[in-house]
Amino acid sequence: MFKPSDRPRVYGVPSGADFPKTLVQGLMTRTDPAQPEALASAHVLVNSTRMARRVRQVFDAGPALLLPRLGLVTDPARTLDSARALPDLPDAVSPLRRRLELTQLVSQLLDSQPDLAPRASLYDLSDSLAALLDEMHGEGVEPDALRQLDVSDESGHWQRALSFLDIVQHYFSDTLEAPDKGTRARMMVNALADHWTVAPPEHPLIIAGSTGSRGTTMLLMKAVAKLPQGAIVLPGFDFDMSPQGWADLKDALTSEDHPQYRYAKLLDELDLTPQEVEPWHGHHAPSVARNKLVSLALRPAPVTDQWLEEGPKLEHLADAFANVTLVEAQSQRDEALAIALRLRQAAEEGTTAALITPDRMLTRQVSAALSRWNITPDDSAGIPLQLTAPGRFLRHVSALFHRKLTSEALLVLLMHPLCHTGGARGQHLLLTRELELMIRRRGMPFPDAEVLRTWAIARDEEMAEPWVNWIIECFLNRDEGGKQMLAQHLDAHLTLAEQIAAGCAPERDSELWQEQPGRAARATVDRLLEDADAGGELSPLDYADLFGAVLSQGELRNPDEPHPNILIWGTLEARVQGADLVILGGLNEAAWPEVPSPDPWLNRKMRHDAGLLLPERRIGLSAHDFQQAIGAPEVWLTRSVRSDDAETVPSRWLNRMVNLMTGLPKQGGVDALDDARSRGQDWLAMARKLEEPGKTAPAPRPSPRPPVAARPRKLSVTEIQRLIRDPYAIYAKHVLRLRPLDPLMRAPDALLRGIVTHTVLEQFIDDTQADPAHMTADHLRSLTGAILAENVPWPDTRTLWEARIHRIADWFVATEVERRKRATPTYFEEKGELRLKDQDFTLTARADRIDIDDMGRAHIYDYKTGTPPTAKAQIAFNKQLLLEAAMVSQGAFEKLGFADVSRALFIGLGAKPAEVYAPLDDEPVERVWEKFEKLITRYFDPTQGYTARRALFKDDDFAEYDQLSRFGEWDVTSTSEAEDLS
């Protein structure tokens, strides 16, 4: 296949070319048609299974041939015949087992030296330490190389880092017995290289598609390039860069983020010059002019002054950007919609189109936009296993062992689509709904077994009691376990998960391990079970964190049938594929390229001095992916100008291209760039047109007029204020019978604060009546702490409310003494009602407190935790105390009977405690009642409507039924529109 040569063979494929197809074409060209068996003798090692699959597909397209043997550079012995001569190498330890071992060692170190790092960083430290060990094995760096570093400026940090590195020293000393995957691969490559020096293979051996970014791969490529029939085929090789440009890539500290740096290093290792790299196949790149432009634009940052010398020599810039569209959207939503529109057109035309981006948020938005046209893209990334239904279910179940069960957590699991799937799921969902309503009504933050059993008995349903017993057995009191071995945690976790998934009346296998997501989750769990003996002893919280981290390593491809021509690729997948239209999306800094992850062990210079890879390696690989992809026949470059209400920074590569072209107006760079932007603006305009809402008339301000017979016949004194200020709320609650759903979790809101404060003060009044010696601020404060501890389960809220009552305790006791001199506390939470005979209407009340003096007169008090209403507000709107006084005077309270009202007042318990009197002198009870009768009579007039937000205190006050009244489509200046209802 190859002519004899004393020089290593290195070939290149230009950017933009379909690498798998070009590779196959080159193999076919180099094979004598008269000797079809020659191709079958060749061995081709590619960089990924995706690449191997694509090469196979190209061959399968025909004609019929004896195919070469395909293998992976990560496991060459599986493919090569010479591997039979290799020494027996021990099997590699699974990455999961190694991680479990490291986690256990790091945990022990943190236990012995808690000041090294917080416990919460256990798994992050274990992951980064495992990555460092893997890199050291792959690059052939021994621990001694790290200890010999000059760390005079980093002594404190370095001593902490060495504490962690010391605990993994044995992973370098016993590699022959238990190597990890990277170590075994390096051992295999070294053995192959040694074997080939004695008995080199005579058949063609080709490494294709690898950039040599890892040390082990670089060793293999060097060994293969020197074989008699060995060759390397490099993807995305820059044939347009000048010798000076290649010479500028010598220093890793300044050049490793360049797309061609890995090739420069490989050629230097092989003692070759870039000019000795030959094209693998005769076909040119789809756009030679564009490749030259990109080559110059991506020169290393320190030498961009070469633009001044080489820029004027660039030609055909209009041709270079003829098939390039630049989309600069104002938001990521606009960017995603424009991309989706172009992909939709490609689907109609039968064009193969690929979106390439590392930004998963952008791909999700594009997929969502495509769904409106029933287009499901072929997304290579899939869904993280932890976000699938089984993944979420298993993580929720693991939390039961380390977190006190709340009602919210209980309902989340009961409503999960995998819960109770062993039978009677319909009845389970019905009971779950009823249980949720009960929890909301009671405000039960934590499920209680006795409350649940009582509720089940009251349901009087056949399945209710066994269902509740199943809940109590599976969910309650699971957070009492201590440390256990990982295998024990797994056994308890999986047993409980299967029990919850089966339900209380299993008739068949649950759906937990069924379908593609279930099988993938089961496989991950089985791998964890296999290596569980290496996990050591864990607390329930550490186990839950570990289990979630293991799940996060897996991915699940979309089970739906995707569109064959609409593809979404990560940058890795894009290296091995080809498309007619390539969309490079999310071209902003921190997205493409991604910001390198922080290294807790070594800084940039230390990594360089030790012979490890610099953080810029990933940036360089991303730059190479960009350079390859932008050479496609048709290219879109997209970015969002703003993200999360902040300006974004264009990707450094896009920025360089724009700057270079802007500086070449004589060659047409500015015009070509403007044309590309113009094409992008056209698509953005279409996207905006698609999003443009139709014109719909806004809803009017409602003022419904229901039939008189349907209007409320009973209201409380506190609802009269609402009838005056927001009549629509009375209509919604009493006519439509709609009530806001109670919150699932009892919140420390104003209502609860009022209830608890009332309880404290009532208990204080009872105690002081029984024993006057308790009339002290200290007794009030002690009562406050006890009652809050029982009724307020939120420590921070409890402390805040206790402080507020403590602050007013002295004032309240002092004023209470004065109140006792006037009258004796007699009635608490007393119910009363008074009927208007002419309108068949009943007014109800529940008085906080009524004291009776020596003359039999009533003193009415109402506690207010907020600011009490002024006298003026009471006359116009807040008529609670005035109406209670009128009811007392008319004998509405059965136990009290008819009585004169001496006074009525609010006891304000806010930041500025005060007593605010009801203006009975200005507004006597007779006048109050007269106005009240007039108000009620008016609302029994068929022409009177219940107007929304008629007279709220402030225009922006919240009203519970604003959504129903469609407030926002109208405002308080809008005229109400009456509507007769039947």
Backbone hydrogen bonds, N-H to C=O, Kabsch-Sander energy under -0.5 kcal/mol:
donor,donor_aa,acceptor,acceptor_aa,energy
9,R,225,A,-1.2
10,V,8,P,-0.6
11,Y,232,I,-3.5
12,G,278,E,-2.4
13,V,234,L,-2.4
16,G,628,Q,-0.7
17,A,14,P,-1.4
19,F,17,A,-1.1
22,T,18,D,-2.9
23,L,19,F,-2.9
24,V,20,P,-2.1
25,Q,21,K,-2.4
26,G,22,T,-2.4
27,L,23,L,-2.1
28,M,24,V,-2.5
29,T,25,Q,-2.4
30,R,26,G,-1.8
31,T,28,M,-1.2
35,Q,32,D,-2.2
38,A,35,Q,-2.0
39,L,36,P,-0.6
40,A,36,P,-0.8
41,S,37,E,-1.0
42,A,39,L,-1.2
43,H,204,P,-2.6
44,V,69,R,-3.1
45,L,206,I,-3.4
46,V,44,V,-0.6
46,V,71,G,-2.7
47,N,208,A,-0.6
52,A,48,S,-2.1
53,R,49,T,-2.6
54,R,50,R,-2.4
55,V,51,M,-2.6
56,R,52,A,-2.3
57,Q,53,R,-2.0
58,V,54,R,-2.2
59,F,55,V,-2.2
60,D,56,R,-2.5
61,A,57,Q,-1.0
61,A,58,V,-0.6
62,G,59,F,-1.9
67,L,65,L,-0.7
69,R,42,A,-2.3
71,G,44,V,-2.4
73,V,46,V,-2.2
75,D,72,L,-1.2
78,R,75,D,-0.9
79,T,76,P,-1.5
80,L,76,P,-2.3
83,A,80,L,-1.1
84,R,81,D,-1.9
85,A,82,S,-1.8
86,L,83,A,-1.5
93,V,179,P,-3.0
98,R,94,S,-2.3
99,R,95,P,-2.2
100,L,96,L,-2.4
101,E,97,R,-2.5
102,L,98,R,-2.4
103,T,99,R,-2.8
104,Q,100,L,-2.1
105,L,101,E,-2.1
106,V,102,L,-3.0
107,S,103,T,-2.3
108,Q,104,Q,-2.1
109,L,105,L,-2.1
110,L,106,V,-2.6
111,D,107,S,-2.1
112,S,108,Q,-1.9
113,Q,109,L,-2.5
116,L,113,Q,-2.1
121,S,118,P,-1.6
122,L,119,R,-1.9
125,L,121,S,-2.8
126,S,122,L,-2.1
127,D,123,Y,-2.5
128,S,124,D,-2.5
129,L,125,L,-2.4
130,A,126,S,-2.4
131,A,127,D,-2.4
132,L,128,S,-2.1
133,L,129,L,-2.5
134,D,130,A,-2.5
135,E,131,A,-2.2
136,M,132,L,-2.6
137,H,133,L,-2.6
138,G,134,D,-2.6
139,E,135,E,-2.6
140,G,136,M,-0.8
140,G,137,H,-0.5
141,V,136,M,-2.6
142,E,140,G,-0.6
145,A,142,E,-1.4
146,L,142,E,-0.6
146,L,143,P,-1.0
147,R,143,P,-1.7
148,Q,144,D,-1.3
149,L,146,L,-1.4
151,V,149,L,-1.0
154,E,151,V,-1.2
158,W,154,E,-3.1
159,Q,155,S,-2.2
160,R,156,G,-1.3
161,A,157,H,-2.3
162,L,158,W,-2.8
163,S,159,Q,-1.2
164,F,160,R,-1.0
164,F,161,A,-0.6
165,L,161,A,-2.2
166,D,162,L,-2.5
167,I,163,S,-0.7
167,I,164,F,-0.6
168,V,165,L,-1.2
169,Q,166,D,-1.3
171,Y,168,V,-1.5
172,F,169,Q,-2.0
173,S,169,Q,-0.8
174,D,170,H,-2.0
177,E,174,D,-0.9
178,A,174,D,-2.1
181,K,93,V,-0.5
184,R,180,D,-2.6
185,A,181,K,-2.0
186,R,182,G,-2.1
187,M,183,T,-2.5
188,M,184,R,-2.4
189,V,185,A,-2.3
190,N,186,R,-2.5
191,A,187,M,-2.2
192,L,188,M,-2.5
193,A,189,V,-2.8
194,D,190,N,-2.3
195,H,191,A,-2.4
196,W,192,L,-2.7
197,T,193,A,-1.3
198,V,194,D,-0.6
198,V,195,H,-0.9
199,A,195,H,-3.1
205,L,229,Q,-2.4
206,I,43,H,-2.7
207,I,231,A,-2.2
208,A,45,L,-2.7
208,A,206,I,-0.6
209,G,233,V,-2.0
218,M,214,R,-2.3
219,L,215,G,-2.1
220,L,216,T,-2.0
221,M,217,T,-2.6
222,K,218,M,-2.3
223,A,219,L,-2.1
224,V,220,L,-2.6
225,A,221,M,-2.5
226,K,222,K,-0.8
227,L,224,V,-1.8
229,Q,201,P,-0.5
230,G,227,L,-1.3
231,A,205,L,-1.9
232,I,9,R,-1.4
233,V,207,I,-3.0
234,L,11,Y,-3.0
234,L,232,I,-0.6
236,G,13,V,-0.6
237,F,13,V,-2.2
237,F,234,L,-0.6
239,F,237,F,-1.1
246,W,242,S,-2.0
247,A,243,P,-2.3
248,D,244,Q,-1.4
249,L,246,W,-1.8
250,K,247,A,-0.8
252,A,250,K,-0.6
254,T,251,D,-0.9
255,S,251,D,-1.5
256,E,252,A,-1.9
258,H,255,S,-2.4
261,Y,258,H,-1.4
264,A,260,Q,-2.2
265,K,261,Y,-2.4
266,L,262,R,-2.3
267,L,263,Y,-2.9
268,D,264,A,-1.9
269,E,265,K,-2.2
270,L,266,L,-1.8
271,D,268,D,-0.9
272,L,267,L,-3.1
276,E,273,T,-1.9
277,V,274,P,-1.4
278,E,10,V,-1.6
278,E,276,E,-0.5
280,W,12,G,-2.4
291,N,287,S,-2.0
292,K,288,V,-1.9
293,L,289,A,-2.0
294,V,290,R,-2.8
295,S,291,N,-2.4
296,L,292,K,-1.9
297,A,293,L,-2.4
298,L,294,V,-2.0
299,R,296,L,-1.4
303,V,300,P,-1.8
304,T,301,A,-1.4
306,Q,303,V,-2.0
307,W,304,T,-1.9
308,L,305,D,-1.3
309,E,305,D,-0.6
310,E,306,Q,-3.2
311,G,306,Q,-0.5
311,G,307,W,-2.3
313,K,310,E,-1.1
314,L,311,G,-1.9
317,L,667,Q,-0.6
320,A,316,H,-2.3
321,F,317,L,-1.8
322,A,319,D,-1.0
324,V,321,F,-1.3
325,T,635,V,-2.1
326,L,676,A,-1.6
327,V,325,T,-0.6
327,V,637,L,-3.1
328,E,326,L,-0.6
329,A,327,V,-0.6
329,A,639,R,-2.4
335,E,331,S,-2.1
336,A,332,Q,-2.7
337,L,333,R,-2.4
338,A,334,D,-2.3
339,I,335,E,-2.2
340,A,336,A,-2.5
341,L,337,L,-2.2
342,R,338,A,-1.9
343,L,339,I,-2.5
344,R,340,A,-2.4
345,Q,341,L,-2.1
346,A,342,R,-2.2
347,A,343,L,-2.2
348,E,344,R,-1.9
349,E,345,Q,-2.2
350,G,346,A,-1.1
351,T,346,A,-2.2
353,A,351,T,-0.6
353,A,565,N,-2.9
354,A,581,L,-2.5
355,L,567,L,-2.8
356,I,354,A,-0.6
356,I,583,I,-3.4
357,T,355,L,-0.5
357,T,569,W,-1.7
360,R,358,P,-1.0
363,T,359,D,-1.7
364,R,360,R,-2.0
365,Q,361,M,-1.9
366,V,362,L,-2.4
367,S,363,T,-2.5
368,A,364,R,-2.3
369,A,365,Q,-2.2
370,L,366,V,-2.4
371,S,367,S,-1.4
372,R,369,A,-1.0
373,W,370,L,-1.8
374,N,371,S,-1.6
375,I,370,L,-1.8
376,T,374,N,-0.6
378,D,566,I,-3.0
379,D,377,P,-1.3
380,S,378,D,-0.7
380,S,568,I,-2.7
383,I,556,L,-3.3
385,L,554,G,-2.5
387,L,384,P,-2.0
388,T,385,L,-1.2
392,R,388,T,-2.8
393,F,389,A,-2.3
394,L,390,P,-2.7
395,R,391,G,-1.9
396,H,392,R,-2.4
397,V,393,F,-2.3
398,S,394,L,-2.1
399,A,395,R,-1.4
400,L,396,H,-0.6
400,L,397,V,-1.2
401,F,398,S,-1.1
402,H,399,A,-1.1
403,R,399,A,-1.4
407,S,445,P,-2.6
410,L,406,T,-2.3
411,L,407,S,-2.4
412,V,408,E,-2.2
413,L,409,A,-1.7
414,L,410,L,-2.5
415,M,411,L,-2.2
416,H,413,L,-1.0
419,C,416,H,-1.8
420,H,500,I,-2.0
421,T,418,L,-0.8
421,T,501,A,-2.7
422,G,501,A,-0.6
422,G,502,A,-0.9
423,G,420,H,-0.5
428,H,424,A,-1.8
429,L,425,R,-2.5
430,L,426,G,-2.0
431,L,427,Q,-2.5
432,T,428,H,-2.2
433,R,429,L,-2.2
434,E,430,L,-2.1
435,L,431,L,-2.6
436,E,432,T,-2.4
437,L,433,R,-2.0
438,M,434,E,-2.0
439,I,435,L,-2.5
440,R,436,E,-2.5
441,R,437,L,-2.3
442,R,438,M,-2.5
443,G,439,I,-1.7
444,M,439,I,-1.4
452,L,448,D,-2.4
453,R,449,A,-2.4
454,T,450,E,-2.4
455,W,451,V,-2.3
456,A,452,L,-2.2
457,I,453,R,-2.3
458,A,454,T,-2.0
459,R,455,W,-1.4
460,D,456,A,-0.9
460,D,457,I,-0.7
461,E,456,A,-0.5
464,A,461,E,-0.5
465,E,461,E,-0.7
467,W,463,M,-2.2
468,V,464,A,-2.4
469,N,465,E,-2.5
470,W,466,P,-1.9
471,I,467,W,-1.9
472,I,468,V,-2.7
473,E,469,N,-2.3
474,C,470,W,-2.4
475,F,471,I,-2.9
476,L,471,I,-0.9
476,L,472,I,-0.6
478,R,475,F,-0.7
481,G,478,R,-0.6
484,Q,538,L,-2.4
486,L,536,G,-2.0
489,H,485,M,-2.2
490,L,486,L,-2.7
491,D,487,A,-2.3
492,A,488,Q,-2.5
493,H,489,H,-2.8
494,L,490,L,-2.9
495,T,491,D,-2.2
496,L,492,A,-2.2
497,A,493,H,-2.5
498,E,494,L,-2.5
499,Q,495,T,-1.9
500,I,496,L,-2.7
501,A,497,A,-2.4
502,A,498,E,-2.0
503,G,499,Q,-1.9
507,E,422,G,-3.6
508,R,422,G,-1.4
514,Q,511,E,-1.0
518,G,514,Q,-1.2
519,R,515,E,-2.4
520,A,516,Q,-2.3
521,A,517,P,-2.4
522,R,518,G,-2.4
523,A,519,R,-2.2
524,T,520,A,-2.0
525,V,521,A,-2.4
526,D,522,R,-2.5
527,R,523,A,-1.9
528,L,524,T,-1.9
529,L,525,V,-2.5
530,E,526,D,-2.3
531,D,527,R,-1.4
532,A,529,L,-1.0
534,A,531,D,-1.8
535,G,532,A,-2.0
538,L,484,Q,-3.3
543,Y,539,S,-2.6
544,A,540,P,-2.2
545,D,541,L,-2.2
546,L,542,D,-2.5
547,F,543,Y,-3.0
548,G,544,A,-2.3
549,A,545,D,-2.1
550,V,546,L,-2.4
551,L,547,F,-2.2
552,S,548,G,-1.8
553,Q,549,A,-0.5
553,Q,550,V,-1.1
554,G,551,L,-1.7
556,L,383,I,-2.7
563,H,376,T,-3.5
566,I,563,H,-0.5
567,L,353,A,-2.5
567,L,565,N,-0.7
568,I,378,D,-2.4
569,W,355,L,-3.0
574,A,570,G,-1.8
575,R,571,T,-0.8
575,R,572,L,-0.7
576,V,573,E,-1.2
577,Q,574,A,-0.8
580,D,352,T,-1.0
581,L,352,T,-2.1
582,V,634,E,-2.6
583,I,354,A,-3.2
584,L,582,V,-0.6
584,L,636,W,-3.2
585,G,356,I,-1.8
585,G,583,I,-0.9
587,L,638,T,-2.5
588,N,586,G,-2.7
589,E,649,V,-2.8
590,A,593,P,-1.1
591,A,588,N,-1.8
592,W,588,N,-2.9
592,W,593,P,-0.5
595,V,590,A,-0.6
607,R,603,N,-2.3
608,H,604,R,-1.9
609,D,605,K,-2.8
610,A,606,M,-2.0
611,G,607,R,-0.8
611,G,608,H,-0.9
612,L,607,R,-2.7
617,R,614,L,-2.2
618,R,615,P,-0.8
619,I,615,P,-0.6
620,G,616,E,-2.9
621,L,617,R,-2.5
622,S,618,R,-2.4
623,A,619,I,-2.6
624,H,620,G,-2.1
625,D,621,L,-2.4
626,F,622,S,-2.5
627,Q,623,A,-2.5
628,Q,624,H,-2.4
629,A,625,D,-2.6
630,I,626,F,-2.4
631,G,628,Q,-0.9
632,A,629,A,-1.7
634,E,580,D,-1.3
635,V,323,N,-2.5
636,W,582,V,-2.5
637,L,325,T,-3.1
638,T,584,L,-2.5
638,T,636,W,-0.5
639,R,327,V,-1.9
641,V,329,A,-4.1
643,S,646,A,-2.6
646,A,643,S,-1.0
648,T,641,V,-2.5
651,S,587,L,-2.4
655,N,651,S,-3.0
656,R,652,R,-2.0
657,M,653,W,-2.1
658,V,654,L,-2.6
659,N,655,N,-2.5
660,L,656,R,-2.8
661,M,657,M,-2.5
662,T,658,V,-2.4
663,G,659,N,-1.5
664,L,661,M,-1.5
668,G,665,P,-1.3
669,G,664,L,-2.5
672,A,668,G,-2.5
673,L,669,G,-2.2
674,D,670,V,-2.5
675,D,671,D,-2.4
676,A,672,A,-2.0
677,R,673,L,-2.4
678,S,674,D,-2.6
679,R,675,D,-2.3
680,G,676,A,-1.8
681,Q,677,R,-2.6
682,D,678,S,-2.0
683,W,679,R,-1.6
684,L,680,G,-2.3
685,A,681,Q,-2.4
686,M,682,D,-1.8
687,A,683,W,-2.3
688,R,684,L,-2.5
689,K,685,A,-2.2
690,L,686,M,-2.2
691,E,687,A,-1.7
692,E,688,R,-0.9
696,T,694,G,-0.6
701,R,975,T,-0.6
703,S,977,E,-1.3
705,R,979,E,-3.1
710,A,707,P,-1.4
711,R,708,V,-1.3
715,L,842,T,-1.8
717,V,844,T,-1.8
719,E,716,S,-0.8
720,I,716,S,-0.8
720,I,717,V,-0.5
721,Q,717,V,-0.6
722,R,718,T,-0.6
723,L,719,E,-2.3
724,I,720,I,-1.8
725,R,721,Q,-2.7
726,D,722,R,-3.0
728,Y,947,T,-1.4
729,A,726,D,-1.6
730,I,726,D,-0.8
730,I,727,P,-0.5
731,Y,727,P,-2.1
732,A,728,Y,-2.7
733,K,729,A,-2.2
734,H,730,I,-2.8
735,V,730,I,-0.6
735,V,731,Y,-1.8
736,L,731,Y,-2.2
738,L,732,A,-2.8
739,R,737,R,-0.5
746,R,744,L,-0.5
749,D,747,A,-2.4
753,R,749,D,-2.2
754,G,750,A,-2.3
755,I,751,L,-2.2
756,V,752,L,-2.8
757,T,753,R,-2.4
758,H,754,G,-2.4
759,T,755,I,-2.1
760,V,756,V,-2.3
761,L,757,T,-2.4
762,E,758,H,-2.7
763,Q,759,T,-2.2
764,F,760,V,-2.1
765,I,761,L,-2.6
766,D,762,E,-2.4
767,D,763,Q,-2.5
768,T,764,F,-2.4
769,Q,765,I,-2.0
770,A,766,D,-2.1
771,D,767,D,-2.3
774,H,771,D,-2.4
775,M,772,P,-1.8
776,T,774,H,-3.0
780,L,776,T,-1.6
781,R,777,A,-2.3
782,S,778,D,-2.3
783,L,779,H,-2.3
784,T,780,L,-2.0
785,G,781,R,-2.0
786,A,782,S,-1.7
787,I,783,L,-2.6
788,L,784,T,-2.5
789,A,785,G,-1.9
790,E,786,A,-1.2
791,N,787,I,-1.7
792,V,788,L,-2.8
798,R,794,W,-3.1
799,T,795,P,-2.3
800,L,796,D,-2.0
801,W,797,T,-2.8
802,E,798,R,-2.2
803,A,799,T,-2.0
804,R,800,L,-1.7
805,I,801,W,-2.1
806,H,802,E,-2.5
807,R,803,A,-1.9
808,I,804,R,-1.2
809,A,805,I,-0.8
809,A,806,H,-0.5
810,D,806,H,-0.5
812,F,808,I,-3.0
813,V,809,A,-2.6
814,A,810,D,-2.2
815,T,811,W,-2.5
816,E,812,F,-2.5
817,V,813,V,-2.0
818,E,814,A,-1.2
819,R,815,T,-2.3
820,R,816,E,-2.4
821,K,817,V,-1.3
822,R,818,E,-1.0
822,R,819,R,-0.5
823,A,819,R,-2.3
824,T,852,I,-2.4
826,T,850,I,-1.7
827,Y,850,I,-2.4
829,E,847,A,-0.6
829,E,848,D,-1.3
830,E,847,A,-1.3
832,G,845,A,-2.4
833,E,892,A,-1.7
834,L,843,L,-2.7
836,L,841,F,-4.3
837,K,835,R,-0.8
840,D,836,L,-1.0
841,F,836,L,-1.9
842,T,713,R,-2.6
843,L,834,L,-3.3
844,T,715,L,-2.4
845,A,832,G,-2.4
847,A,830,E,-2.4
849,R,861,Y,-1.3
850,I,827,Y,-2.6
851,D,859,H,-2.9
852,I,824,T,-2.3
853,D,857,R,-2.1
856,G,853,D,-1.9
858,A,900,D,-3.1
859,H,851,D,-2.9
860,I,858,A,-0.5
860,I,903,R,-2.3
861,Y,849,R,-2.8
862,D,905,L,-1.6
864,K,907,I,-2.4
874,Q,870,T,-2.1
875,I,871,A,-1.8
876,A,872,K,-1.6
877,F,873,A,-3.2
878,N,873,A,-1.8
879,K,877,F,-1.6
883,L,879,K,-2.7
884,E,880,Q,-2.2
885,A,881,L,-2.6
886,A,882,L,-2.1
887,M,883,L,-2.5
888,V,884,E,-2.6
889,S,885,A,-2.2
890,Q,886,A,-0.8
890,Q,887,M,-0.6
891,G,888,V,-1.6
892,A,887,M,-2.7
894,E,892,A,-0.7
897,G,893,F,-3.2
899,A,888,V,-1.2
902,S,858,A,-2.4
902,S,900,D,-0.7
903,R,858,A,-1.2
905,L,860,I,-2.5
906,F,916,V,-3.3
907,I,862,D,-2.6
908,G,906,F,-0.8
908,G,914,A,-3.2
909,L,864,K,-3.6
914,A,908,G,-1.2
916,V,906,F,-2.4
916,V,914,A,-0.5
917,Y,915,E,-0.5
918,A,904,A,-3.5
920,L,918,A,-2.6
923,E,919,P,-2.4
928,V,924,P,-2.3
929,W,925,V,-2.5
930,E,926,E,-2.1
931,K,927,R,-2.6
932,F,928,V,-2.2
933,E,929,W,-2.7
934,K,930,E,-1.9
935,L,931,K,-2.3
936,I,932,F,-2.6
937,T,933,E,-2.6
938,R,934,K,-2.0
939,Y,935,L,-1.5
940,F,936,I,-0.5
940,F,937,T,-1.1
941,D,938,R,-1.5
944,Q,941,D,-2.2
945,G,943,T,-0.6
946,Y,704,P,-2.5
947,T,945,G,-1.2
948,A,702,P,-2.1
950,R,947,T,-0.7
951,A,725,R,-3.2
957,D,954,K,-1.7
962,D,959,A,-1.7
965,S,961,Y,-2.1
966,R,962,D,-0.7
966,R,963,Q,-0.6
967,F,962,D,-2.5
968,G,970,W,-2.0
969,E,966,R,-1.8
970,W,966,R,-0.6
974,S,971,D,-2.1
977,E,701,R,-3.1
978,A,976,S,-0.6
979,E,703,S,-1.3
981,L,705,R,-2.1
